[in-house]
Amino acid sequence: MRADKDCATPRRRSAGNALWSLPQRPRRGALAPLLLAILLGCCLASHTASGATPARPGTFGDDNYPPRGALNRLPATPRSHAPGREPKAAPVIRSAAWSWRSNRGMVQGRFQWQERNGRIDYASVCRNERPGSLRYRDCRRGARAAFARLCRERRDPAACHAQNNYSPLR
């Protein structure tokens, strides 16, 4: 069993044994159909290269895409210079008492917050406590109850908004 290095096609001798050998010459009558196929392919290729081929459906190009007219034909309204917003009010720092019952017992103190334009800056609530400490957490929880109390007593209108929207966990 010998195999040549420059072989191109396998030839089976027996079941399971494949030998490589040089390609065989085509039979005498098989050459005519092959030449006919090559000539037809060349003729078709030259015919399609001349641009006589119809466009495939679903393809768009410069030849078969009609652009539409403008959809919005109304003239643009001239810009008017609107007056600027109201100047921002200076922030007001307020404070109130808070109390919270935790698992260590009753904890209480005073907390501060910052108001600007009648809204409470929630990030500033309990800024007077050390962030991340247990007392800071209790202060933020107690502040929510204090905002509800201030709203009920009608002492601070911004507290009514904070009563519904303030989250002590942030």
Contact map, one row per residue, 1 for C-alpha under 8 A:
11100000000000000010000000000000000000000000000000000000000000000000000000000000000000000000000000000000000000000000000000000000000000000000000000000000000000000000000000
11110000000000000010000000000000000000000000000000000000000000000000000000000000000000000000000000000000000000000000000000000000000000000000000000000000000000000000000000
11111010000000000011100000000000000000000000000000000000000000000000000000000000000000000000000000000000000000000000000000000000000000000000000000000000000000000000000000
01111110000000000001100000000000000000000000000000000000000000000000000000000000000000000000000000000000000000000000000000000000000000000000000000000000000000000000000000
00111110000000000000000000000000000000000000000000000000000000000000000000000000000000000000000000000000000000000000000000000000000000000000000000000000000000000000000000
00011111000000000000010000000000000000000000000000000000000000000000000000000000000000000000000000000000000000000000000000000000000000000000000000000000000000000000000000
00111111110000000001111000000000000000000000000000000000000000000000000000000000000000000000000000000000000000000000000000000000000000000000000000000000000000000000000000
00000111110000000001111000000000000000000000000000000000000000000000000000000000000000000000000000000000000000000000000000000000000000000000000000000000000000000000000000
00000011111000000001111000000000000000000000000000000000000000000000000000000000000000000000000000000000000000000000000000000000000000000000000000000000000000000000000000
00000011111100000111100000000000000000000000000000000000000000000000000000000000000000000000000000000000000000000000000000000000000000000000000000000000000000000000000000
00000000111110000111100000000000000000000000000000000000000000000000000000000000000000000000000000000000000000000000000000000000000000000000000000000000000000000000000000
00000000011111111110000000000000000000000000000000000000000000000000000000000000000000000000000000000000000000000000000000000000000000000000000000000000000000000000000000
00000000001111101110000000000000000000000000000000000000000000000000000000000000000000000000000000000000000000000000000000000000000000000000000000000000000000000000000000
00000000000111111100000000000000000000000000000000000000000000000000000000000000000000000000000000000000000000000000000000000000000000000000000000000000000000000000000000
00000000000111111000000000000000000000000000000000000000000000000000000000000000000000000000000000000000000000000000000000000000000000000000000000000000000000000000000000
00000000000101111100000000000000000000000000000000000000000000000000000000000000000000000000000000000000000000000000000000000000000000000000000000000000000000000000000000
00000000000111111110000000000000000000000000000000000000000000000000000000000000000000000000000000000000000000000000000000000000000000000000000000000000000000000000000000
00000000011111011111000000000000000000000000000000000000000000000000000000000000000000000000000000000000000000000000000000000000000000000000000000000000000000000000000000
11100000011110001111100000000000000000000000000000000000000000000000000000000000000000000000000000000000000000000000000000000000000000000000000000000000000000000000000000
00110011111000000111110000000000000000000000000000000000000000000000000000000000000000000000000000000000000000000000000000000000000000000000000000000000000000000000000000
00110011111000000011111000000000000000000000000000000000000000000000000000000000000000000000000000000000000000000000000000000000000000000000000000000000000000000000000000
00000111100000000001111100000000000000000000000000000000000000000000000000000000000000000000000000000000000000000000000000000000000000000000000000000000000000000000000000
00000011100000000000111110000000000000000000000000000000000000000000000000000000000000000000000000000000000000000000000000000000000000000000000000000000000000000000000000
00000000000000000000011111000000000000000000000000000000000000000000000000000000000000000000000000000000000000000000000000000000000000000000000000000000000000000000000000
00000000000000000000001111100000000000000000000000000000000000000000000000000000000000000000000000000000000000000000000000000000000000000000000000000000000000000000000000
00000000000000000000000111110110000000000000000000000000000000000000000000000000000000000000000000000000000000000000000000000000000000000000000000000000000000000000000000
00000000000000000000000011111110000000000000000000000000000000000000000000000000000000000000000000000000000000000000000000000000000000000000000000000000000000000000000000
00000000000000000000000001111110000000000000000000000000000000000000000000000000000000000000000000000000000000000000000000000000000000000000000000000000000000000000000000
00000000000000000000000000111111000000000000000000000000000000000000000000000000000000000000000000000000000000000000000000000000000000000000000000000000000000000000000000
00000000000000000000000001111111110000000000000000000000000000000000000000000000000000000000000000000000000000000000000000000000000000000000000000000000000000000000000000
00000000000000000000000001111111111000000000000000000000000000000000000000000000000000000000000000000000000000000000000000000000000000000000000000000000000000000000000000
00000000000000000000000000001111111100000000000000000000000000000000000000000000000000000000000000000000000000000000000000000000000000000000000000000000000000000000000000
00000000000000000000000000000111111110000000000000000000000000000000000000000000000000000000000000000000000000000000000000000000000000000000000000000000000000000000000000
00000000000000000000000000000111111111000000000000000000000000000000000000000000000000000000000000000000000000000000000000000000000000000000000000000000000000000000000000
00000000000000000000000000000011111111100000000000000000000000000000000000000000000000000000000000000000000000000000000000000000000000000000000000000000000000000000000000
00000000000000000000000000000001111111110000000000000000000000000000000000000000000000000000000000000000000000000000000000000000000000000000000000000000000000000000000000
00000000000000000000000000000000111111111000000000000000000000000000000000000000000000000000000000000000000000000000000000000000000000000000000000000000000000000000000000
00000000000000000000000000000000011111111100000000000000000000000000000000000000000000000000000000000000000000000000000000000000000000000000000000000000000000000000000000
00000000000000000000000000000000001111111110000000000000000000000000000000000000000000000000000000000000000000000000000000000000000000000000000000000000000000000000000000
00000000000000000000000000000000000111111111000000000000000000000000000000000000000000000000000000000000000000000000000000000000000000000000000000000000000000000000000000
00000000000000000000000000000000000011111111100000000000000000000000000000000000000000000000000000000000000000000000000000000000000000000000000000000000000000000000000000
00000000000000000000000000000000000001111111110000000000000000000000000000000000000000000000000000000000000000000000000000000000000000000000000000000000000000000000000000
00000000000000000000000000000000000000111111111000000000000000000000000000000000000000000000000000000000000000000000000000000000000000000000000000000000000000000000000000
00000000000000000000000000000000000000011111111100000000000000000000000000000000000000000000000000000000000000000000000000000000000000000000000000000000000000000000000000
00000000000000000000000000000000000000001111111110000000000000000000000000000000000000000000000000000000000000000000000000000000000000000000000000000000000000000000000000
00000000000000000000000000000000000000000111111111000000000000000000000000000000000000000000000000000000000000000000000000000000000000000000000000000000000000000000000000
00000000000000000000000000000000000000000011111111111000000000000000000000000000000000000000000000000000000000000000000000000000000000000000000000000000000000000000000000
00000000000000000000000000000000000000000001111111111000000000000000000000000000000000000000000000000000000000000000000000000000000000000000000000000000000000000000000000
00000000000000000000000000000000000000000000111111110000000000000000000000000000000000000000000000000000000000000000000000000000000000000000000000000000000000000000000000
00000000000000000000000000000000000000000000011111110000000000000000000000000000000000000000000000000000000000000000000000000000000000000000000000000000000000000000000000
00000000000000000000000000000000000000000000001111111000000000000000000000000000000000000000000000000000000000000000000000000000000000000000000000000000000000000000000000
00000000000000000000000000000000000000000000001111111100000000000000000000000000000000000000000000000000000000000000000000000000000000000000000000000000000000000000000000
00000000000000000000000000000000000000000000001100111110000000000000000000000000000000000000000000000000000000000000000000000000000000000000000000000000000000000000000000
00000000000000000000000000000000000000000000000000011111000000000000000000000000000000000000000000000000000000000000000000000000000000000000000000000000000000000000000000
00000000000000000000000000000000000000000000000000001111101000000000000000000000000000000000000000000000000000000000000000000000000000000000000000000000000000000000000000
00000000000000000000000000000000000000000000000000000111111000000000000000000000000000000000000000000000000000000000000000000000000000000000000000000000000000000000000000
00000000000000000000000000000000000000000000000000000011111000000000000000000000000000000000000000000000000000000000000000000000000000000000000000000000000000000000000000
00000000000000000000000000000000000000000000000000000001111100000000000000000000000000000000000000000000000000000000000000000000000000000000000000000000000000000000000000
00000000000000000000000000000000000000000000000000000011111110000000000000000000000000000000000000000000000000000000000000000000000000000000000000000000000000000000000000
00000000000000000000000000000000000000000000000000000000011111111000000000000000000000000000000000000000000000000000000000000000000000000000000000000000000000000000000000
00000000000000000000000000000000000000000000000000000000001111111000000000000000000000000000000000000000000000000000000000000000000000000000000000000000000000000000000000
00000000000000000000000000000000000000000000000000000000000111111000000000000000000000000000000000000000000000000000000000000000000000000000000000000000000000000000000000
00000000000000000000000000000000000000000000000000000000000111111000000000000000000000000000000000000000000000000000000000000000000000000000000000000000000000000000000000
00000000000000000000000000000000000000000000000000000000000111111100000000000000000000000000000000000000000000000000000000000000000000000000000000000000000000000000000000
00000000000000000000000000000000000000000000000000000000000111111110000000000000000000000000000000000000000000000000000000000000000000000000000000000000000000000000000000
00000000000000000000000000000000000000000000000000000000000000011111000000000000000000000000000000000000000000000000000000000000000000000000000000000000000000000000000000
00000000000000000000000000000000000000000000000000000000000000001111100000000000000000000000000000000000000000000000000000000000000000000000000000000000000000000000000000
00000000000000000000000000000000000000000000000000000000000000000111110000000000000000000000000000000000000000000000000000000000000000000000000000000000000000000000000000
00000000000000000000000000000000000000000000000000000000000000000011111000000000000000000000000000000000000000000000000000000000000000000000000000000000000000000000000000
00000000000000000000000000000000000000000000000000000000000000000001111110000000000000000000000000000000000000000000000000000000000000000000000000000000000000000000000000
00000000000000000000000000000000000000000000000000000000000000000000111110000000000000000000000000000000000000000000000000000000000000000000000000000000000000000000000000
00000000000000000000000000000000000000000000000000000000000000000000011111000000000000000000000000000000000000000000000000000000000000000000000000000000000000000000000000
00000000000000000000000000000000000000000000000000000000000000000000011111100000000000000000000000000000000000000000000000000000000000000000000000000000000000000000000000
00000000000000000000000000000000000000000000000000000000000000000000000111110000000000000000000000000000000000000000000000000000000000000000000000000000000000000000000000
00000000000000000000000000000000000000000000000000000000000000000000000011111000000000000000000000000000000000000000000000000000000000000000000000000000000000000000000000
00000000000000000000000000000000000000000000000000000000000000000000000001111100000000000000000000000000000000000000000000000000000000000000000000000000000000000000000000
00000000000000000000000000000000000000000000000000000000000000000000000000111110000000000000000000000000000000000000000000000000000000000000000000000000000000000000000000
00000000000000000000000000000000000000000000000000000000000000000000000000011111000000000000000000000000000000000000000000000000000000000000000000000000000000000000000000
00000000000000000000000000000000000000000000000000000000000000000000000000001111100000000000000000000000000000000000000000000000000000000000000000000000000000000000000000
00000000000000000000000000000000000000000000000000000000000000000000000000000111110000000000000000000000000000000000000000000000000000000000000000000000000000000000000000
00000000000000000000000000000000000000000000000000000000000000000000000000000011111000000000000000000000000000000000000000000000000000000000000000000000000000000000000000
00000000000000000000000000000000000000000000000000000000000000000000000000000001111100000000000000000000000000000000000000000000000000000000000000000000000000000000000000
00000000000000000000000000000000000000000000000000000000000000000000000000000000111110000000000000000000000000000000000000000000000000000000000000000000000000000000000000
00000000000000000000000000000000000000000000000000000000000000000000000000000000011111000000000000000000000000000000000000000000000000000000000000000000000000000000000000
00000000000000000000000000000000000000000000000000000000000000000000000000000000001111100000000000000000000000000000000000000000000000000000000000000000000000000000000000
00000000000000000000000000000000000000000000000000000000000000000000000000000000000111110000000000000000000000000000000000000000000000000000000000000000000000000000000000
00000000000000000000000000000000000000000000000000000000000000000000000000000000000011111000000000000000000000000000000000000000000000000000000000000000000000000000000000
00000000000000000000000000000000000000000000000000000000000000000000000000000000000001111100000000000000000000000001100000000000000000000000000000000000000000000000000000
00000000000000000000000000000000000000000000000000000000000000000000000000000000000000111110000000000000000000000001100000000000000000000000000000000000000000000000000000
00000000000000000000000000000000000000000000000000000000000000000000000000000000000000011111000000000000000000000001000000000000000000000000000000000000000000000000000000
00000000000000000000000000000000000000000000000000000000000000000000000000000000000000001111100000000000000000000111100000000000000000000000000000000000000000000000000000
00000000000000000000000000000000000000000000000000000000000000000000000000000000000000000111110000000000000000000111000000000000000000000000000000000000000000000000000000
00000000000000000000000000000000000000000000000000000000000000000000000000000000000000000011111000000000000000011110000000000000000000000000000000000000000000000000000000
00000000000000000000000000000000000000000000000000000000000000000000000000000000000000000001111100000000000000011110000000000000000000000000000000000000000000000000000000
00000000000000000000000000000000000000000000000000000000000000000000000000000000000000000000111110000000000001111000000000000000000000000000000000000000000000000000000000
00000000000000000000000000000000000000000000000000000000000000000000000000000000000000000000011111000000000001110000000000000000000000000000000001000000000000000000000000
00000000000000000000000000000000000000000000000000000000000000000000000000000000000000000000001111100000000111100000000000000000000000000000000001000000000000000000000000
00000000000000000000000000000000000000000000000000000000000000000000000000000000000000000000000111110000000111100000000000000000000000000010011011000000000000000000000000
00000000000000000000000000000000000000000000000000000000000000000000000000000000000000000000000011111000011110000000000000000000000000000010010001000000000000000000000000
00000000000000000000000000000000000000000000000000000000000000000000000000000000000000000000000001111100011100000000000000000000000000000110110000000000000000000000000000
00000000000000000000000000000000000000000000000000000000000000000000000000000000000000000000000000111111111000000000000000000000000000000000000000000000000000000000000000
00000000000000000000000000000000000000000000000000000000000000000000000000000000000000000000000000011111111000000000000000000000000000000100000000000000000000000000000000
00000000000000000000000000000000000000000000000000000000000000000000000000000000000000000000000000001111100000000000000000000000000000000000000000000000000000000000000000
00000000000000000000000000000000000000000000000000000000000000000000000000000000000000000000000000001111110000000000000000000000000000000000000000000000000000000000000000
00000000000000000000000000000000000000000000000000000000000000000000000000000000000000000000000000001111111000000000000000000000000000000000000000000000000000000000000000
00000000000000000000000000000000000000000000000000000000000000000000000000000000000000000000000000111101111100000000000000000000000000000000000000000000000000000000000000
00000000000000000000000000000000000000000000000000000000000000000000000000000000000000000000000000111100111110000000000000000000000000000100000000000000000000000000000000
00000000000000000000000000000000000000000000000000000000000000000000000000000000000000000000000011110000011111000000000000000000000000000010000000000000000000000000000000
00000000000000000000000000000000000000000000000000000000000000000000000000000000000000000000000011100000001111100000000000000000000000000010000000000000000000000000000000
00000000000000000000000000000000000000000000000000000000000000000000000000000000000000000000001111000000000111110000000000000000000000000000000000000000000000000000000000
00000000000000000000000000000000000000000000000000000000000000000000000000000000000000000000001111000000000011111000000000001111100000000010001000000000000000000000000000
00000000000000000000000000000000000000000000000000000000000000000000000000000000000000000000111100000000000001111100000000011111000000000000000000000000000000000000000000
00000000000000000000000000000000000000000000000000000000000000000000000000000000000000000000111000000000000000111110000111011110000000000000000000000000000000000000000000
00000000000000000000000000000000000000000000000000000000000000000000000000000000000000000011110000000000000000011111000110011000000000000000000000000000000000000000000000
00000000000000000000000000000000000000000000000000000000000000000000000000000000000000000011110000000000000000001111111110000000000000000000000000000000000001000000000000
00000000000000000000000000000000000000000000000000000000000000000000000000000000000000011111000000000000000000000111111110000000000000000000000000000000000000000000000000
00000000000000000000000000000000000000000000000000000000000000000000000000000000000000011010000000000000000000000011111000000000000000000000000000000000000000000000000000
00000000000000000000000000000000000000000000000000000000000000000000000000000000000000000000000000000000000000000011111100000000000000000000000000000000000011000000000000
00000000000000000000000000000000000000000000000000000000000000000000000000000000000000000000000000000000000000000011111110000000000000000000000000000000000001001000000000
00000000000000000000000000000000000000000000000000000000000000000000000000000000000000000000000000000000000000001111011111000000000000000000000000000000000001100100000000
00000000000000000000000000000000000000000000000000000000000000000000000000000000000000000000000000000000000000001111001111111000000000000000000000000000000000000000000000
00000000000000000000000000000000000000000000000000000000000000000000000000000000000000000000000000000000000000001000000111111000000000000000000000000000000000000000010000
00000000000000000000000000000000000000000000000000000000000000000000000000000000000000000000000000000000000000000000000011111010000000000000000000000000000000000000000001
00000000000000000000000000000000000000000000000000000000000000000000000000000000000000000000000000000000000000011100000011111110000000000000000000000000000000000000000000
00000000000000000000000000000000000000000000000000000000000000000000000000000000000000000000000000000000000000111100000011111110000000000001001000000000000000000000000000
00000000000000000000000000000000000000000000000000000000000000000000000000000000000000000000000000000000000000111000000000011111100000010011001000000000000000000000000000
00000000000000000000000000000000000000000000000000000000000000000000000000000000000000000000000000000000000000111000000000111111111000000000000000000000000000000000000000
00000000000000000000000000000000000000000000000000000000000000000000000000000000000000000000000000000000000000110000000000000111110000000000000000000000000000000000000000
00000000000000000000000000000000000000000000000000000000000000000000000000000000000000000000000000000000000000100000000000000111111010110010000000000000000000000000000000
00000000000000000000000000000000000000000000000000000000000000000000000000000000000000000000000000000000000000000000000000000011111110110000000000000000000000000000000000
00000000000000000000000000000000000000000000000000000000000000000000000000000000000000000000000000000000000000000000000000000010111110010000000000000000000000000000000000
00000000000000000000000000000000000000000000000000000000000000000000000000000000000000000000000000000000000000000000000000000000011111011000000000000000000000000000000000
00000000000000000000000000000000000000000000000000000000000000000000000000000000000000000000000000000000000000000000000000000000111111111000000000000000000000000000000000
00000000000000000000000000000000000000000000000000000000000000000000000000000000000000000000000000000000000000000000000000000000000111111100000000000000000000000000000000
00000000000000000000000000000000000000000000000000000000000000000000000000000000000000000000000000000000000000000000000000000000110011111110000000000000000000000000000000
00000000000000000000000000000000000000000000000000000000000000000000000000000000000000000000000000000000000000000000000000000100111111111111000000000000000000000000000000
00000000000000000000000000000000000000000000000000000000000000000000000000000000000000000000000000000000000000000000000000000000000111111111100000000000000000000000000110
00000000000000000000000000000000000000000000000000000000000000000000000000000000000000000000000000010100001000000000000000000000000001111111110000000000000000000000000000
00000000000000000000000000000000000000000000000000000000000000000000000000000000000000000000000001110000000110100000000000000100100000111111111000000000000000000000000000
00000000000000000000000000000000000000000000000000000000000000000000000000000000000000000000000000000000000000000000000000001100000000011111111100000000000000000000000110
00000000000000000000000000000000000000000000000000000000000000000000000000000000000000000000000000010000000000000000000000000000000000001111111110000000000000000000000100
00000000000000000000000000000000000000000000000000000000000000000000000000000000000000000000000001110000000000000000000000000000000000000111111111000000000000000000000000
00000000000000000000000000000000000000000000000000000000000000000000000000000000000000000000000001000000000000100000000000001100000000000011111111100000000000000000000100
00000000000000000000000000000000000000000000000000000000000000000000000000000000000000000000000000000000000000000000000000000000000000000001111111110000000000000110011100
00000000000000000000000000000000000000000000000000000000000000000000000000000000000000000000000001000000000000000000000000000000000000000000111111111000000000000010000000
00000000000000000000000000000000000000000000000000000000000000000000000000000000000000000000000111100000000000000000000000000000000000000000011111111100000000000000000000
00000000000000000000000000000000000000000000000000000000000000000000000000000000000000000000000000000000000000000000000000000000000000000000001111111110000000110110000000
00000000000000000000000000000000000000000000000000000000000000000000000000000000000000000000000000000000000000000000000000000000000000000000000111111111000000110010000000
00000000000000000000000000000000000000000000000000000000000000000000000000000000000000000000000000000000000000000000000000000000000000000000000011111111100000000000000000
00000000000000000000000000000000000000000000000000000000000000000000000000000000000000000000000000000000000000000000000000000000000000000000000001111111111100110000000000
00000000000000000000000000000000000000000000000000000000000000000000000000000000000000000000000000000000000000000000000000000000000000000000000000111111111111110010000000
00000000000000000000000000000000000000000000000000000000000000000000000000000000000000000000000000000000000000000000000000000000000000000000000000011111111000000000000000
00000000000000000000000000000000000000000000000000000000000000000000000000000000000000000000000000000000000000000000000000000000000000000000000000001111111000000000000000
00000000000000000000000000000000000000000000000000000000000000000000000000000000000000000000000000000000000000000000000000000000000000000000000000000111111110000000000000
00000000000000000000000000000000000000000000000000000000000000000000000000000000000000000000000000000000000000000000000000000000000000000000000000000111111110000000000000
00000000000000000000000000000000000000000000000000000000000000000000000000000000000000000000000000000000000000000000000000000000000000000000000000000110011111110000000000
00000000000000000000000000000000000000000000000000000000000000000000000000000000000000000000000000000000000000000000010000000000000000000000000000000010011111111000000000
00000000000000000000000000000000000000000000000000000000000000000000000000000000000000000000000000000000000000000010011100000000000000000000000000000010000111111100000000
00000000000000000000000000000000000000000000000000000000000000000000000000000000000000000000000000000000000000000000000100000000000000000000000000110110000111111110000000
00000000000000000000000000000000000000000000000000000000000000000000000000000000000000000000000000000000000000000000000000000000000000000000000000110110000111111111000000
00000000000000000000000000000000000000000000000000000000000000000000000000000000000000000000000000000000000000000000001000000000000000000000000000000000000011111111110000
00000000000000000000000000000000000000000000000000000000000000000000000000000000000000000000000000000000000000000000000100000000000000000000000100100000000001111111110000
00000000000000000000000000000000000000000000000000000000000000000000000000000000000000000000000000000000000000000000000000000000000000000000000110110010000000111111110000
00000000000000000000000000000000000000000000000000000000000000000000000000000000000000000000000000000000000000000000000000000000000000000000000000000000000000011111110000
00000000000000000000000000000000000000000000000000000000000000000000000000000000000000000000000000000000000000000000000000000000000000000000000000000000000000001111111000
00000000000000000000000000000000000000000000000000000000000000000000000000000000000000000000000000000000000000000000000001000000000000000000000100000000000000001111111100
00000000000000000000000000000000000000000000000000000000000000000000000000000000000000000000000000000000000000000000000000000000000000000000000100000000000000000000111111
00000000000000000000000000000000000000000000000000000000000000000000000000000000000000000000000000000000000000000000000000000000000000001001101100000000000000000000011111
00000000000000000000000000000000000000000000000000000000000000000000000000000000000000000000000000000000000000000000000000000000000000001001000000000000000000000000001111
00000000000000000000000000000000000000000000000000000000000000000000000000000000000000000000000000000000000000000000000000100000000000000000000000000000000000000000001111
